[in-house]
């Protein structure tokens, strides 16, 4: 991301975010850290004030330019609040000058919510881990020398990694390929106000890895395979004529050396024909594993990265005024959604310094979507699946957890559903 005077160009992935933040898909994601003791608001505010100094580009506001959106430095201050509103409410409101992230807390939980323009999940976790470490340093008078395990300089965090690794190719062809498949679409009764319904399920990381080894699969492949099985269980025979396509974000930092805290991800689509399911999980795992291996080849990773960069480097697109870009990007986004059933993002194992680990119970992550999306992350022996959906019920995700219990795993469930109190009476 290039900075000019007091403004910043958006990175390539961020360029499409404002145009696609519609309805239930506010493009806001949430990271949560559950601690062992209740949160102190004043100490959390002090920690946030300190952390923002390490990530100055997060303290920006979003503006509409003639050709692109851009970020501008602001003197606004993020104020910590006790959580009192539904999760993942919009952060970008056109014409309003406001920050694109918020920090709140409830009981033992600290929440960071962020507009996808600023960062992807990995980049946001850089900020969040620094915030949690700083809070625990203040709370328990720990050494100031404790740093995140994946610490990078401000310059490295500020880097636009897409521009640094872009190779010119016919990226527009990549965008057109996204419209090729008409996938099965998950439906359900929508929340009247399109508010997000969150469901969180926690299992033992160790036991899940053992289950993956049992099936000779990676954790990522097993997650997607179980999710596909859960979706199949909710389909009728007519719906099974269409493929299930799971969109899987890929952290490009695994393939290109970068310490950026900005967006730096690609997306692969894992496709499965429900007609191939014979009742055995293995009949899903094997084709899913082959599709992962093919899509994660060096050639395909480069293609998916360059497809994002096309929007910036294509001269014809550059010169199109922003209102027209919004319409075109919106068209591609709607067309691409028809080719995707759902999304699952695996943020992997969250690592924290040993000095603070005893004060932390778990991390979890959630990402809004027009249908539903699942985020997965692990901390110590707690593997958390966080689903966000505008649907009033969680049919596919509850099927997913049933699949896990059938495999011998115990599930701890949590939800923000607004009628939870009535259910428990």
Wavefront OBJ file of the C-alpha trace (Angstrom):
o trace
v 0.000 0.000 0.000
v 1.560 3.271 -1.113
v 1.287 6.332 1.053
v 1.186 9.785 -0.500
v 1.197 12.795 1.816
v -1.661 12.025 4.225
v -3.469 9.400 2.138
v -3.004 5.780 1.118
v -3.871 3.808 -1.989
v -5.912 0.682 -1.274
v -4.245 -2.665 -1.837
v -5.588 -4.696 -4.747
v -7.904 -6.991 -2.773
v -9.301 -4.021 -0.839
v -10.313 -2.202 -4.027
v -13.370 -4.421 -4.514
v -14.537 -4.377 -0.883
v -16.569 -1.115 -0.715
v -18.409 -1.998 -3.937
v -19.461 -5.392 -2.557
v -20.488 -4.415 0.999
v -24.221 -4.881 0.575
v -27.067 -6.088 2.784
v -26.047 -8.776 5.258
v -22.542 -8.893 3.807
v -21.146 -5.816 5.551
v -17.599 -7.073 4.802
v -16.896 -6.708 8.522
v -15.115 -9.487 10.363
v -14.689 -10.107 14.078
v -11.769 -11.513 16.050
v -12.388 -12.509 19.660
v -10.055 -13.367 22.512
v -11.484 -14.954 25.634
v -9.350 -14.351 28.710
v -9.283 -16.067 32.088
v -10.556 -12.965 33.930
v -13.007 -10.152 33.242
v -11.759 -7.286 31.084
v -10.804 -3.927 32.607
v -12.063 -1.168 30.281
v -9.528 1.518 31.240
v -6.582 -0.840 30.806
v -7.920 -2.015 27.446
v -8.199 1.612 26.291
v -4.574 2.244 27.286
v -3.514 -0.892 25.410
v -5.424 0.179 22.293
v -3.879 3.667 22.365
v -0.410 2.108 22.465
v -1.117 -0.511 19.786
v -2.458 1.977 17.246
v 0.955 3.669 17.265
v 2.397 0.472 15.749
v -0.338 0.327 13.070
v -0.930 3.986 12.127
v -2.555 3.126 8.782
v -5.440 1.444 10.609
v -6.470 4.844 11.963
v -7.764 6.010 8.578
v -11.118 6.928 7.073
v -12.347 5.840 3.639
v -13.158 8.307 0.860
v -14.489 8.029 -2.689
v -12.108 9.357 -5.333
v -12.735 9.935 -9.031
v -11.385 6.523 -10.042
v -10.840 4.563 -6.801
v -11.587 4.626 -3.104
v -8.683 5.736 -0.913
v -7.742 5.929 2.771
v -6.874 9.184 4.519
v -5.139 9.728 7.856
v -7.472 10.898 10.593
v -7.190 12.306 14.085
v -10.136 10.203 15.250
v -9.551 8.088 18.317
v -10.923 4.570 18.718
v -12.824 4.400 22.003
v -13.238 1.084 23.796
v -16.822 0.289 24.784
v -18.672 -2.478 26.540
v -20.488 -4.409 23.817
v -24.111 -3.288 23.573
v -25.029 -3.721 19.888
v -25.298 -6.717 17.517
v -21.989 -8.050 16.175
v -20.430 -6.987 12.875
v -22.569 -3.924 12.210
v -21.416 -1.817 9.206
v -18.226 0.180 9.722
v -18.150 1.981 6.390
v -21.031 4.418 5.953
v -20.707 6.467 2.711
v -20.312 10.150 3.417
v -19.555 9.643 7.106
v -16.094 10.150 8.539
v -15.517 7.236 10.878
v -12.828 4.685 11.677
v -12.975 1.299 9.971
v -12.456 -0.790 13.099
v -13.891 -0.986 16.601
v -12.784 -2.606 19.856
v -15.297 -3.671 22.478
v -15.530 -6.197 25.296
v -17.999 -8.255 27.285
v -17.151 -10.117 30.481
v -13.906 -12.013 29.665
v -13.986 -11.364 25.905
v -12.206 -8.713 23.854
v -13.547 -8.182 20.323
v -11.905 -6.517 17.345
v -14.206 -5.776 14.396
v -12.690 -4.520 11.162
v -13.786 -3.524 7.658
v -12.082 -5.771 5.117
v -10.577 -2.714 3.361
v -7.955 -2.454 6.099
v -6.724 -6.034 6.331
v -7.430 -9.721 5.888
v -7.773 -12.121 8.815
v -4.029 -12.724 9.112
v -3.221 -9.006 9.027
v -5.933 -8.192 11.549
v -4.581 -10.895 13.858
v -1.205 -9.090 13.813
v -2.953 -6.026 15.228
v -5.133 -8.064 17.594
v -2.297 -10.104 19.065
v -0.322 -6.921 19.718
v -3.383 -5.437 21.430
v -3.916 -8.508 23.629
v -0.233 -8.668 24.603
v -0.195 -4.971 25.495
v -3.383 -5.337 27.561
v -1.955 -8.279 29.497
v 1.301 -6.395 30.076
v -0.669 -3.552 31.675
v -3.130 -5.833 33.489
v -0.522 -8.074 35.095
v 2.529 -5.781 35.101
v 4.418 -8.004 32.665
v 7.675 -7.130 30.912
v 7.426 -4.587 28.093
v 9.889 -6.684 26.111
v 7.247 -9.301 25.275
v 6.541 -9.140 21.536
v 4.324 -11.105 19.128
v 5.998 -14.189 17.690
v 5.432 -12.898 14.142
v 6.625 -9.343 14.822
v 7.441 -7.138 11.798
v 8.494 -3.524 11.351
v 5.975 -0.759 10.619
v 7.325 -0.597 7.056
v 6.792 -4.348 6.539
v 3.271 -4.167 7.967
v 2.535 -1.234 5.653
v 3.677 -3.031 2.480
v 1.355 -3.557 -0.512
v 2.398 -7.154 -1.156
v 0.238 -7.499 -4.277
v 2.171 -4.805 -6.123
v 5.496 -6.229 -4.974
v 4.733 -9.709 -6.329
v 2.561 -8.980 -9.381
v 3.407 -10.509 -12.751
v 1.493 -9.215 -15.754
v -0.877 -11.726 -17.313
v -4.416 -11.944 -18.643
v -6.049 -11.545 -15.298
v -9.441 -10.499 -16.684
v -9.839 -14.029 -17.963
v -9.536 -15.164 -14.355
v -12.440 -12.927 -13.378
v -14.620 -14.362 -16.132
v -13.872 -17.928 -15.007
v -15.557 -17.146 -11.688
v -18.946 -17.081 -13.464
v -18.630 -20.530 -15.037
v -20.242 -22.775 -12.389
v -23.791 -22.589 -11.022
v -23.465 -24.036 -7.547
v -26.042 -25.205 -5.011
v -27.218 -22.251 -2.928
v -27.971 -22.519 0.786
v -31.302 -20.959 1.713
v -33.177 -20.236 4.902
v -35.400 -17.749 6.701
v -33.576 -14.423 6.786
v -33.326 -12.181 9.812
v -35.832 -9.343 9.341
v -33.049 -6.755 9.697
v -30.332 -8.890 8.043
v -28.445 -8.932 11.347
v -25.679 -11.534 11.658
v -26.324 -14.655 13.703
v -23.110 -16.062 15.176
v -22.536 -19.660 16.159
v -19.320 -20.827 17.788
v -18.287 -24.439 18.276
v -15.120 -25.494 20.119
v -13.456 -28.912 19.877
v -10.122 -30.356 20.991
v -7.373 -29.425 18.510
v -5.482 -32.581 19.391
v -8.470 -34.849 18.747
v -9.303 -33.100 15.473
v -5.722 -33.602 14.247
v -5.945 -37.260 15.278
v -9.148 -37.528 13.240
v -7.390 -35.973 10.239
v -4.578 -38.528 10.572
v -7.159 -41.327 10.742
v -8.428 -40.283 7.314
v -4.909 -39.518 6.011
v -5.977 -35.915 5.390
v -4.778 -32.448 6.287
v -6.743 -30.372 8.795
v -7.875 -28.009 6.017
v -9.107 -30.839 3.784
v -10.968 -32.519 6.658
v -12.678 -29.240 7.642
v -13.989 -28.697 4.109
v -14.965 -32.356 3.625
v -16.989 -32.415 6.860
v -18.634 -29.119 5.874
v -19.612 -30.567 2.491
v -21.051 -33.659 4.193
v -23.106 -31.400 6.481
v -24.481 -29.475 3.502
v -25.372 -32.691 1.654
v -27.395 -33.798 4.681
v -29.612 -30.732 4.204
v -30.199 -31.233 0.446
v -33.073 -33.007 -1.289
v -32.531 -35.216 -4.356
v -33.326 -32.404 -6.794
v -30.842 -30.033 -5.143
v -28.124 -32.688 -5.382
v -28.022 -32.145 -9.140
v -25.902 -29.052 -8.557
v -22.315 -29.088 -7.269
v -21.328 -27.856 -3.838
v -18.588 -25.225 -4.131
v -16.723 -24.115 -1.015
v -14.734 -20.917 -1.399
v -11.489 -21.110 0.590
v -9.359 -17.975 1.173
v -5.626 -18.667 0.915
v -3.023 -16.708 2.888
v -0.529 -15.697 0.180
v 2.133 -15.006 2.825
v 2.684 -18.785 2.793
v 3.875 -18.552 -0.824
v 5.428 -15.077 -1.029
v 7.692 -13.627 1.641
v 5.768 -10.778 3.232
v 5.068 -9.323 6.668
v 2.242 -7.100 5.479
v -0.695 -6.473 7.788
v -2.771 -5.467 4.751
v -4.862 -7.749 2.579
v -2.727 -10.427 0.943
v -4.868 -13.414 0.102
v -6.281 -15.325 -2.819
v -9.331 -17.565 -3.100
v -9.648 -21.122 -4.376
v -12.965 -22.866 -5.019
v -13.244 -26.512 -3.941
v -15.954 -28.256 -5.976
v -17.762 -31.504 -5.121
v -20.559 -33.406 -6.887
v -23.067 -34.671 -4.264
v -23.829 -37.638 -6.549
v -20.352 -38.988 -5.689
v -21.177 -39.281 -1.981
v -21.693 -42.935 -1.027
v -22.356 -42.402 2.682
v -18.668 -42.634 3.633
v -16.722 -39.489 4.540
v -13.753 -40.867 2.584
v -15.739 -40.458 -0.659
v -15.695 -36.703 -0.011
v -12.184 -36.424 1.435
v -10.342 -37.964 -1.523
v -11.722 -35.677 -4.298
v -11.494 -32.636 -1.983
v -7.812 -33.434 -1.290
v -7.103 -33.741 -5.034
v -8.822 -30.407 -5.712
v -6.827 -28.720 -2.922
v -3.568 -30.098 -4.325
v -4.366 -28.868 -7.835
v -5.623 -25.419 -6.795
v -2.651 -24.846 -4.462
v -0.045 -25.517 -7.148
v 2.475 -22.715 -7.681
v 0.990 -21.911 -11.092
v -2.579 -21.604 -9.810
v -1.551 -19.581 -6.752
v 0.188 -17.074 -9.024
v -2.910 -16.873 -11.220
v -5.248 -16.209 -8.321
v -2.937 -13.509 -6.935
v -2.617 -11.797 -10.302
v -6.376 -11.815 -10.835
v -6.675 -9.294 -7.969
v -3.857 -7.159 -9.375
v -5.571 -6.965 -12.774
v -8.006 -4.340 -11.565
v -5.166 -1.962 -10.765
v -2.821 -2.644 -13.656
v -5.321 -2.744 -16.534
v -5.215 0.718 -18.146
v -8.807 0.570 -19.430
v -10.122 -0.227 -15.952
v -7.950 2.461 -14.369
v -9.612 5.205 -16.425
v -13.209 4.176 -15.690
v -14.908 6.543 -13.175
v -15.674 5.044 -9.775
v -19.508 4.963 -10.084
v -19.177 2.758 -13.173
v -16.521 0.613 -11.466
v -18.959 0.060 -8.575
v -21.580 -1.239 -11.007
v -19.134 -3.495 -12.878
v -17.548 -4.912 -9.717
v -21.005 -5.445 -8.254
v -22.001 -7.396 -11.380
v -18.942 -9.644 -11.181
v -19.525 -10.158 -7.452
v -23.161 -11.232 -7.924
v -22.192 -13.527 -10.790
v -19.355 -15.061 -8.764
v -21.685 -15.719 -5.810
v -23.859 -17.912 -8.050
v -20.816 -20.138 -8.450
v -20.206 -20.526 -4.700
v -22.252 -22.415 -2.108
v -20.455 -21.203 0.990
v -17.047 -20.176 2.342
v -14.643 -21.621 4.898
v -11.547 -19.728 6.042
v -8.868 -21.537 8.057
v -6.742 -19.028 9.962
v -4.631 -21.812 11.428
v -2.953 -21.978 14.810
v -2.735 -18.706 16.736
v 0.619 -18.461 18.481
v 1.245 -16.196 21.453
v 4.366 -15.656 23.611
v 4.672 -18.097 26.512
v 4.626 -15.218 29.024
v 0.967 -14.382 28.219
v -0.460 -17.776 27.236
v -1.708 -18.667 30.727
v -4.070 -15.651 30.700
v -5.793 -16.642 27.428
v -8.522 -19.268 27.030
v -9.224 -19.181 23.281
v -9.414 -17.162 20.076
v -12.241 -17.196 17.559
v -13.018 -15.480 14.251
v -16.174 -14.583 12.313
v -16.778 -13.110 8.837
v -20.074 -11.729 7.559
v -21.570 -13.132 4.366
v -24.724 -12.829 2.272
v -25.347 -16.543 2.965
v -22.950 -18.058 5.482
v -19.235 -18.301 6.139
v -17.183 -20.324 8.594
v -13.836 -19.258 10.076
v -11.552 -21.741 11.824
v -8.693 -21.016 14.210
v -6.883 -22.866 16.995
v -5.197 -21.849 20.205
v -3.507 -24.469 22.362
v -6.037 -27.337 22.531
v -9.095 -25.282 21.559
v -10.102 -25.382 17.878
v -12.957 -22.949 17.234
v -15.376 -22.920 14.296
v -17.137 -19.562 13.997
v -20.092 -19.251 11.638
v -21.861 -16.050 10.621
v -25.160 -16.077 8.745
v -28.193 -13.808 8.280
v -30.363 -16.967 8.559
v -32.362 -17.398 11.767
v -31.288 -21.025 12.084
v -27.928 -22.786 11.608
v -28.994 -25.980 9.825
v -25.748 -26.689 7.939
v -23.498 -25.781 10.841
v -25.452 -27.855 13.338
v -25.192 -30.766 10.884
v -21.445 -30.080 10.807
v -21.192 -30.377 14.585
v -23.284 -33.561 14.530
v -20.801 -34.993 12.036
v -18.019 -34.225 14.510
v -19.834 -35.841 17.430
v -20.418 -38.934 15.279
v -16.627 -39.055 14.863
v -16.211 -39.027 18.647
v -15.439 -35.332 19.252
v -17.106 -33.340 22.018
v -18.495 -29.905 21.068
v -18.893 -26.785 23.215
v -21.423 -24.442 21.596
v -22.024 -20.706 21.969
v -24.254 -18.236 20.101
v -25.285 -14.590 19.974
v -28.805 -15.449 18.807
v -31.241 -12.860 20.079
v -33.817 -15.400 21.182
v -31.262 -17.457 23.147
v -32.791 -16.408 26.479
v -36.246 -17.538 25.366
v -34.847 -20.888 24.192
v -33.242 -21.536 27.559
v -36.312 -20.742 29.688
l 1 2 3 4 5 6 7 8 9 10 11 12 13 14 15 16 17 18 19 20 21 22 23 24 25 26 27 28 29 30 31 32 33 34 35 36 37 38 39 40 41 42 43 44 45 46 47 48 49 50 51 52 53 54 55 56 57 58 59 60 61 62 63 64 65 66 67 68 69 70 71 72 73 74 75 76 77 78 79 80 81 82 83 84 85 86 87 88 89 90 91 92 93 94 95 96 97 98 99 100 101 102 103 104 105 106 107 108 109 110 111 112 113 114 115 116 117 118 119 120 121 122 123 124 125 126 127 128 129 130 131 132 133 134 135 136 137 138 139 140 141 142 143 144 145 146 147 148 149 150 151 152 153 154 155 156 157 158 159 160 161 162 163 164 165 166 167 168 169 170 171 172 173 174 175 176 177 178 179 180 181 182 183 184 185 186 187 188 189 190 191 192 193 194 195 196 197 198 199 200 201 202 203 204 205 206 207 208 209 210 211 212 213 214 215 216 217 218 219 220 221 222 223 224 225 226 227 228 229 230 231 232 233 234 235 236 237 238 239 240 241 242 243 244 245 246 247 248 249 250 251 252 253 254 255 256 257 258 259 260 261 262 263 264 265 266 267 268 269 270 271 272 273 274 275 276 277 278 279 280 281 282 283 284 285 286 287 288 289 290 291 292 293 294 295 296 297 298 299 300 301 302 303 304 305 306 307 308 309 310 311 312 313 314 315 316 317 318 319 320 321 322 323 324 325 326 327 328 329 330 331 332 333 334 335 336 337 338 339 340 341 342 343 344 345 346 347 348 349 350 351 352 353 354 355 356 357 358 359 360 361 362 363 364 365 366 367 368 369 370 371 372 373 374 375 376 377 378 379 380 381 382 383 384 385 386 387 388 389 390 391 392 393 394 395 396 397 398 399 400 401 402 403 404 405 406 407 408 409 410 411 412 413 414 415 416 417 418 419 420 421 422 423 424 425
